[in-house]
Amino acid sequence: MGSGTQQNNDQDIQQQLSNNQQQIERLNQQLLQQLDKKPWYQNPEMIVAFSALVIGIVTTFTSIYSASVDRAYARASVWPSVEIARSHDNDLFKYIISNNGTGPAIIKYAKIKHGKQYLSKWRDSIFLKQSCNLM
């Protein structure tokens, strides 16, 4: 009986040793896998994905900015361009106002001043012509 028990003990010990060796091998593999794991920024797939994300964001902001510039240009292309010119001859004095832009020019009011006084009617400018000496 003694040799049978001894053989069983030896088999148990060998079984435990093989189990321990298998656990050690699994732990070694897990440690190696953890050591082989690189941070996300060193992973080539993550670098490509991050680059694509950055390019997409930059493209989005560029297209939004471009659209706003296009809208501003479209609004500016129909602005009025009012030009004022003066002309005088021997007995004639003129102000010429012209709109050279593509949009309508709305002039809400105009003031004419002689000396320190504003004229209230266009008819008063006729009397100015008689009192001014134009060269």
Protein Blocks (a to p, Z undefined) as FASTA:
>chain_A
ZZmmmmmmmmmmmmmmmmmmmmmmmmmmmmmmmmmpccfklpmklmmmmmmmmmmmmmmm
mmmmmmmmmmmmmmmmmcccddddddddfklccdddddfbfbdcddfbdcddehjaccfb
fklmmmmmmmpccZZ
